[in-house]
Structure formats: C-alpha cells, structure tokens
Amino acid sequence: MKDIKTSEFRVTEEIDLKSMSTDLDLEAPEYKIEDELDGIRKKLADWQDALYAHGKYAVLLCFQGMDTSGKDSLIREVFKGFNSRGVVVHSFKVPSKLELSHNYLWRHYIALPQRGKFGIFNRSHYENVLVTRVHPEYILNENLPDISELNDVNEKFWEKRFDQIREFESTVADNGTIIFKFFLHMSKEEQRQRLLRRLEKPNKNWKFSPGDLKERELWENYMFSYQEAINNTSKEKAPWYVIPANHKPTARYLVARILWENLNDYKDVREPELSPEIRKNLEEYRQILEKDK
C-alpha cells in the first residue's frame, strides 16, 4: 500500500478546493484497504474503551460534505466496532421551531459528548455557514434582532459567525474535548454517478429527492461556502481535514488513520489502575468465585 502522511490532509494554510484532488490512489486492491481499516478500527475501539474508563476527555467528530459524499456509510464502517455506550451520533436536519427559538449554536451545544465518549456530528454547526450562506433567506427564520432583510446578511454577518464558531470550538477544546472536522471532498461527476445509482437501485430510491438536483445546480456556491468556512475556522485545537472522497473505502481508511495517529498521542488516556488493596487480594477473589458454583 502506498505510504502516505496524514498530515498532508490537515488544513494549516489557506486552501483552494478547486485545486485539491477528490481522488487518491493508495496503490492497493480494495480488500487490502478494508483489511487495513479493520486493523485500525480495532485499535480505535480499544482506545475508546480506555477513554471511557479514563473519563477526562471527550472526542467530537464533525463530518461535512455534499449529498452522497458518503458520510453515513463512513460513520457506520469506521465506528461499528465501538462500544455503543461510548459513542453518540447526531444527524442535524432543518432546525425545529424550538431550535429556532434559541441561538443557532444551542442545539449543537447540548449535543456535545460528555467526557469519556465520542460524539459524531453528521452535518454540524457548519450548516449555519454553509446552507444558510447559499440560501441566506433561511437566516430570516432565526428572527435575529439585527436582521430584518436579506441585505443585512452581508460579509460582516458571516465574519461574525466565523468568530462565534471559533470561540465555540475554542471553549469546547479548552474544557477537554478533542475536535476533528472532516470535509469529504467529492467531485461533481462522482455525485452525478451516485445519484444515478440511487435511482437505479430500488433499495436506494428512498434516499433520492428532486431537491438534490436543485442543490446540485448550486455546486459552485457550495464549494465557495465550504472553502470560506474551512479557511476561516481550521485552527490548531479544531483542525479541518480535506479527505478525497470519490472512493469510499479510501476515504474511510484515511479518516480512521488520521484519528488513530492523533488520538494515540494522548498517552495519559488509559484504564485506571486497581488500588494496591484490591490488587493484593485478586487471588482471594478468584478463589471465592471458583468455589461459588
């Protein structure tokens, strides 16, 4: 398999999405990539158990990407070995009436993982600078005091949102949450092929919506919004990773490897040791259980 450096996918300077590849050839057959993923997945599952027992950190994973970019299947395949008590997935849809009665970060704040757990955001707080930037009329639904018409949703407004998101993530990170943000970078042609497959496969038809075609017409607007969001919010404590996503097994492998290589650096995350009193009596406890038949 091709030797890669996962740090190359981390955004540390301003990017231009148009110049970034949506494909990566790992020079390995698909079964080999899946075998490698399986090995990393087991390591991550063991680390998650230690995280749960350690109880001082949480991990927040944010996944963003255009429709059909593979977010659902990636989450399923990378994290299926995890203990269910240690991971919670949130899929954020159109805000409800209750959510709109709060500030836009409220529903994301209350969904943050508690210490000892992984929290996965399938779409995230970034929808508030992505979908709403492509469709600024949605901002009017938030009933903000300083927004009365579309002209008020200007560059200054988006700069303020980026400030708020950076502050939100900084506060969360400073309180023990390890943050990863992944953009699944898929080509427009690959999306076309995946939408066609949805139409052709009866068991996938339910995923298709005519609205997908309308949003597809706004591809360039979305790419601009993603680029702006990534460039403005990729920070040391909350980095973005741009993942070539045209080939799903490759994208899953990259995400898993990035997670393992970074989380493995937290050497203090380990299961608590038994007290000396319990440890010296382990043999006695074993004998009691052996007799209790």
C-alpha positions in Angstrom: 0.0 0.0 0.0 1.2 3.5 -0.8 3.0 5.3 2.0 1.1 8.5 2.9 1.4 11.2 5.5 -1.9 12.0 7.1 -0.7 15.5 8.0 -1.0 16.3 4.3 -4.8 16.3 4.6 -4.8 18.7 7.5 -5.6 22.3 6.6 -2.8 24.5 8.0 -2.9 27.3 5.5 -5.5 28.8 3.1 -6.7 26.3 0.6 -8.3 26.4 -2.9 -10.7 23.5 -3.1 -10.7 23.6 -6.9 -7.0 22.7 -6.9 -7.4 19.8 -4.4 -7.9 16.3 -5.7 -11.0 14.3 -5.0 -9.2 11.1 -5.7 -6.3 9.3 -4.0 -4.8 6.1 -5.3 -3.5 4.0 -2.4 -1.9 1.5 -4.9 -3.7 -1.4 -3.2 -6.7 -3.6 -4.0 -9.9 -2.8 -2.2 -9.7 -5.8 0.1 -6.3 -4.7 1.3 -7.6 -1.2 2.1 -10.5 -2.8 4.0 -8.2 -5.1 5.9 -6.1 -2.1 6.9 -9.2 -0.2 8.0 -10.3 -3.2 10.1 -7.0 -3.2 12.0 -7.2 0.5 12.8 -10.9 0.2 13.7 -10.0 -2.4 16.4 -7.3 -0.1 17.8 -9.7 2.8 17.9 -12.3 0.7 19.7 -9.8 -0.3 22.3 -8.8 3.3 22.7 -12.4 4.3 23.1 -12.8 1.8 26.0 -9.8 3.4 27.7 -11.2 6.9 27.0 -14.5 5.8 28.7 -12.7 4.5 31.8 -10.3 7.5 31.9 -13.1 10.0 31.8 -11.2 13.2 31.3 -11.5 13.8 27.6 -14.3 13.7 25.0 -13.9 13.4 21.3 -16.0 15.4 18.8 -16.0 14.4 15.1 -17.7 16.7 12.6 -18.5 15.3 9.1 -19.4 17.6 6.3 -19.8 17.0 2.6 -22.2 17.4 -0.3 -25.1 15.0 -0.7 -23.9 11.4 -1.5 -20.4 12.1 -0.3 -20.5 9.0 1.9 -20.9 10.5 5.4 -23.5 7.8 6.6 -21.5 4.8 5.4 -18.2 6.2 6.6 -19.6 6.6 10.1 -21.1 3.1 10.0 -17.9 1.4 8.8 -15.3 3.3 10.8 -17.1 3.2 14.2 -19.0 -0.1 14.0 -16.5 -1.8 16.4 -17.2 0.8 19.2 -19.0 0.0 22.4 -22.4 1.6 21.9 -22.3 3.2 25.4 -19.3 5.2 24.4 -20.4 6.9 21.1 -23.4 9.0 20.2 -24.2 10.1 16.6 -26.3 13.2 15.9 -27.6 14.0 12.5 -28.7 17.6 12.2 -31.6 18.4 10.0 -33.6 21.5 9.3 -33.9 23.4 12.7 -37.2 22.8 14.5 -39.4 25.6 15.9 -37.9 25.1 19.3 -34.3 25.2 18.0 -35.0 28.4 16.1 -36.2 30.0 19.3 -32.6 29.6 20.6 -29.3 30.9 19.2 -28.1 28.8 16.3 -25.3 27.0 18.3 -27.7 25.9 21.1 -28.8 22.6 19.5 -25.1 21.7 18.9 -24.0 22.7 22.3 -26.5 20.4 24.1 -25.4 17.5 21.8 -21.8 17.7 22.7 -20.3 14.5 24.0 -19.7 14.1 27.7 -16.2 13.2 29.0 -15.4 9.6 28.2 -17.4 9.5 25.0 -17.2 10.1 21.3 -19.7 12.5 19.7 -20.3 12.3 16.0 -22.0 15.2 14.2 -23.3 14.0 10.8 -23.5 17.5 9.4 -22.8 20.0 12.2 -22.8 23.6 13.3 -21.2 24.4 10.0 -24.5 24.1 8.3 -25.1 27.6 9.7 -22.4 29.0 7.4 -22.9 26.6 4.5 -26.6 26.0 3.7 -27.5 29.4 5.1 -24.8 31.1 3.0 -26.1 29.5 -0.2 -29.7 30.3 0.9 -29.4 33.4 3.0 -33.2 33.7 3.2 -33.0 30.9 5.8 -31.4 33.3 8.2 -34.6 35.3 8.4 -36.2 32.3 10.1 -33.8 32.8 13.1 -35.6 36.1 13.9 -32.4 37.9 14.9 -32.7 41.4 16.3 -30.3 43.0 13.8 -31.5 41.1 10.7 -34.7 42.4 9.1 -34.0 41.9 5.4 -31.7 39.9 3.2 -29.4 42.9 2.7 -28.5 42.6 6.4 -27.0 39.1 5.7 -23.7 40.5 4.4 -20.0 39.8 4.7 -19.8 41.3 8.1 -22.5 38.9 9.2 -20.5 35.9 8.0 -17.3 37.2 9.6 -19.2 37.5 12.9 -20.5 33.9 12.5 -16.9 32.6 11.9 -15.8 34.4 15.1 -18.6 32.8 17.1 -17.8 29.3 15.8 -14.1 29.7 16.5 -14.9 30.9 20.0 -17.4 28.0 20.5 -14.8 25.4 19.4 -12.0 27.0 21.5 -14.2 26.9 24.6 -15.1 23.3 24.0 -11.5 22.3 23.3 -10.2 24.1 26.4 -12.6 22.0 28.5 -11.3 18.6 27.4 -12.9 17.9 24.0 -10.6 16.7 21.2 -12.0 18.1 18.0 -11.7 16.7 14.4 -13.5 18.2 11.4 -13.6 16.3 8.1 -14.8 17.6 4.7 -15.5 14.7 2.3 -14.3 16.2 -0.9 -16.1 14.6 -3.8 -16.2 15.6 -7.5 -19.4 16.8 -9.1 -19.2 14.0 -11.6 -18.9 11.4 -8.9 -22.0 12.9 -7.2 -23.9 12.5 -10.6 -22.9 8.9 -10.8 -24.0 8.2 -7.2 -27.4 10.0 -7.7 -27.9 7.8 -10.8 -27.2 4.7 -8.7 -29.8 5.9 -6.2 -32.4 6.0 -9.0 -31.4 2.6 -10.4 -31.4 0.6 -7.1 -34.8 0.0 -5.6 -33.4 -0.2 -2.1 -31.7 3.2 -2.5 -34.7 5.1 -4.1 -35.9 6.4 -0.8 -32.7 8.4 -0.4 -33.4 10.4 -3.6 -35.1 13.7 -3.6 -35.8 16.1 -6.5 -34.3 18.7 -4.2 -30.9 17.0 -4.7 -30.9 18.2 -8.3 -31.8 21.8 -7.4 -29.0 21.9 -4.8 -26.6 20.3 -7.4 -27.2 23.4 -9.6 -25.7 25.4 -6.8 -22.5 23.4 -6.6 -20.1 26.3 -7.1 -21.9 28.3 -4.4 -21.5 25.4 -2.0 -17.8 24.9 -2.9 -17.2 28.6 -2.2 -19.0 28.4 1.1 -17.1 25.3 2.2 -13.8 26.9 1.2 -14.6 30.0 3.2 -15.7 28.0 6.2 -12.6 25.8 6.2 -10.2 28.7 5.7 -11.7 30.7 8.5 -12.1 28.0 11.1 -9.2 25.5 10.7 -7.3 26.0 13.9 -4.8 24.0 16.0 -7.4 23.0 18.5 -10.1 22.4 15.9 -8.5 21.4 12.6 -10.1 20.6 9.3 -9.1 17.7 7.2 -10.0 17.6 3.5 -10.5 14.0 2.5 -10.5 12.8 -1.1 -13.9 11.0 -1.2 -14.5 9.7 -4.7 -13.5 6.3 -3.5 -15.4 5.4 -0.3 -13.0 2.7 1.1 -10.1 5.1 0.7 -12.0 7.9 2.5 -12.9 5.6 5.4 -9.3 4.4 5.7 -7.9 8.0 5.8 -10.4 9.1 8.4 -9.6 6.1 10.6 -5.9 6.5 10.3 -6.0 10.3 11.0 -8.0 9.6 14.1 -5.7 6.8 15.3 -2.4 8.6 14.7 -3.7 11.7 16.6 -5.5 10.1 19.4 -2.6 7.7 20.1 -0.6 10.8 21.1 -2.7 11.1 24.2 -0.6 8.9 26.3 -2.4 9.7 29.5 -5.6 8.0 28.3 -5.5 4.6 29.8 -7.6 2.4 32.1 -7.3 3.3 35.8 -5.1 1.0 37.8 -6.5 -1.1 40.6 -5.8 0.0 44.1 -3.0 -1.8 45.9 -5.5 -3.3 48.4 -7.6 -4.9 45.6 -4.6 -6.0 43.6 -3.0 -7.9 46.5 -6.3 -9.8 47.1 -7.0 -10.8 43.5 -6.2 -14.4 44.1 -8.5 -14.5 47.1 -11.4 -13.1 45.0 -10.6 -15.6 42.2 -10.9 -18.5 44.7 -14.2 -17.2 46.1 -15.6 -17.2 42.6 -14.2 -20.6 41.7 -16.0 -22.1 44.8 -19.2 -20.3 44.0 -20.6 -22.9 41.6 
